[in-house]
Amino acid sequence: MFDDYTFTTVANDAHLVSPVVALTGDAPSLLFSRKYADVAALSAGDHELLRPIVDPSTAEQVRSMAPPAAEVALVFGANGFVGAHLVAELSVRPGITTVYAGVRSAGDSSAAERFEETVAQYSITGIDLAKIVVVEAVPTRTNFGLDEDTYLQLRRTVDQVFNSASSTDYDSSYLELRHDWFVSLLRVVQFTLEDRRKHLTYMGSIGAFIYTSPEDFLRPDSWWYSGYCQMKWINGQLLGWLARDGVASVTLVESPYVLGSTTVGKDPGRVYSFWRAIELASSVGAMWDGPGMNYAPVDVLASVLADNALGDDTLPHLVPSNPVPYSNAVLASALGLDLVPWAEFKAIVDRAIPAEKTASLLGSDVNDLIRRSNAPSLMPSSFDGSSWDHDALFALYLSVIQFRDATARRPRLVTA
């Protein structure tokens, strides 16, 4: 798919500007029809406003470059749940010689120490440490926060870039997330266009699928219609244009909820609406009868991303959701809960828990939201879903994770 490129370019047009140039000067090659194209697109619900134009000099340089190779990888967010598993998966691939693990230091912990702690925390064992080089490379910083020599070395040697660095903050607005997570994506795209052609795999979210009608863009922010989901919609639309126009070599991964591995089941726990809904159900002794939320075991996800990026037929779009749908009956059975209609479940929760604590999570149209976000699976042709057994996986997850009793005034840990 990388042999023929049809770039959308521009010679001289004073109306084309880059929002990143205005802020940092880090992504001069990507131009837009207006200064804050992302904000305009979100306000209007119009993805056309996000279509980037690559400047002619960059377009000519990229055309002369060889297609992306598959020997050296750079993973942003490598101390995160997905990032650490992805670094491990890439490190055991025979064709990979080096995996740069981009990690931010914190407090007294160095980048290397944070990565080691994450590997230990999630019991990641399938890993070749000899291939891994931990670097404090952070996409929210100019030159990723690296010194000039290290940055240029990465720019000249990296073949594959995986961006799993992001925020799971559902309370912040898009404008609060914009500088870190939209601007940083443009910075990463610029990096993939310089010195050698690099393939970018970006972790998006199925939360972006919630924005399907003009009315959705006018709704007030909530747990579902959050600044986080808006950011993922913006970034997904941008990458869609880059893929369609041949500006960059990219794969947009619209990921579902990412849960523990199929082996040890260790999970970040309670960071998703997925777990919070189950926590409520466990607290009140009932689960509503509706569609189960799409999810992916983290080790399966890492394998899918590596297979796609390093394979011969790289797809520009992946939806690594469960290939066989399931219903909440699976969860009710695993937890020993009553399965009741949605209206009855909502009434049970309202009697047990103050409505203001659940209003943002349990909207009146929650089943509709879940159906919208449960996009059909889109995987590489090599995908084998035999390990994606709902009953076995939830039995594993529920034997490990701890829930807080949502009905109690004080937090109480309940082991399922």
Secondary structure, 3 states (H helix, E strand, C coil): CCCCCCCCECCCCCCCECHHHHHCCCCCCEEECCCCHHHHHHHHCCHHHHCCEECHHHHHHHHCCCCCCCCEEEEECCCCHHHHHHHHHHHCCCCCCEEEEECCCECCECHHHHHHHHHHHCCCCCCCHHHEEEECCCCCCHHHHCCHHHHHHHHHHCCEEEECCCCCCCCCCHHHHHHHHCHHHHHHHHHHCCCCCCEEEEECCHHHHHCCCHHHHHCCCCCCCCHHHHHHHHHHHHHHHHHHHCCCEEEEECCCEEECCCCCCCCCCCCCHHHHHHHHHHHHCEEECCECCCEEEHHHHHHHHHHHHHCCCCCCEEECCCCCCCECHHHHHHHCCEEECHHHHHHHHHHHCCHHHHCCCCCCCHHHHHHHHCCCCECCCCCCCCCCCHHHHHHHHHHHCEEECCCCCCCCEEEC
